[in-house]
Amino acid sequence: MVTFARNEIVSSTQFVRGFAGFLQRMTKSIDEKIAVVKNNQMQAVLIPIDEYERLKSLEERAEQKKIFETVQERKNTPVSEYISYDDAMKMAGL
């Protein structure tokens, strides 16, 4: 679970009124994240663009790894277990 320091949690009203300041805090790396809360519920987290890009890259690599593993598993499928495209479409109800 991610934890937040007291100065990293702001209400949605504070965020709207001080948007430029919060954006500046991100671009100058003063804070690593800012949580926006509305009605005592966390609604969003603002992070620097570099961190966002790093997270998206990790997500893409994880997805590529999963696809690779699936392909490797399917290489071991005996030809006798193959099904035709038409049969696969029927099984999918298409």
N, C-alpha and C positions, 0 to 999 in steps of 0.2 A: 504494500500500500504506500502511496506517495504521501509524504507529509509536507506541510506548508508552515513557514514561519509566519508570525503574526502580521508582519509588514507585507506579506505576499498574498494576503486575502483582502479583497475589496468588495464592497457592495456594487451592484449594477449601477446605482445612482452615482456613486463615487467614480466609477469607471467612465461613465458617459461624461460627467463634468470634467474629469481630469484626463481624458483620453490622450491628449498630446504628451502629458507628463509621463503616463504609463508607457506609451510608445517609446519615449526617450529613454526610460529606464531599461527597456529591452535592447534598444540599439546601442546603448552605452554599457551593456552587460552589468548594470547595477544589480538587477535581479535575474535569477535564472528562470523564474516562472511567476505568473500572477494568476491567482484563482479569482474568478468573478462569481459572486454569490447573489442569488435573488430569492427572497422569501426563505432564507436560511438553508437553501439548497445550492450546492455548487453547480453552476451552469456551463462554465467554460474555463479554459486555461490558456493564457497567452504565453507563448514561448518565443525565443528569438528564432529568426528564419534559419540560421545555421543548425540549430537543434532540430527544427522541424525537418529540414532536408536530411539530416543524419538519421532521424527516426524513419522517414519514408524509405531511405536507402536500405536500412536494416529490414524493414517490412518486405521490400521487393526481393532482397536476398533470401529471406525466409521462404517466400512464396516460390522462388526459383528452385530452392533446395527441395521443397515438397514436391514440385513437379518432377524434378530429376529423380527423386526416390520412387515416385509413382511409375515413371518410365522404366526404371531399373527393375521394379517388381514385376511389371507386365512383360518384360523380356523373358521371364521364367515361366510364363503361361504356355502350357502345351497347345499346339495347333488344334488339337481336338476340342479344346474349350473355347476357341474363337467363335464369335457369332457374327452374322452378316449385319450390314448396315440396316437393312430393312427390318430384320428381327429386333435390333436394338431400338429402332424407332417405334416399333409396335410395343415393345416392353415399356417404353417411356410414354406410351399413349399418344404418340404423334403420328 
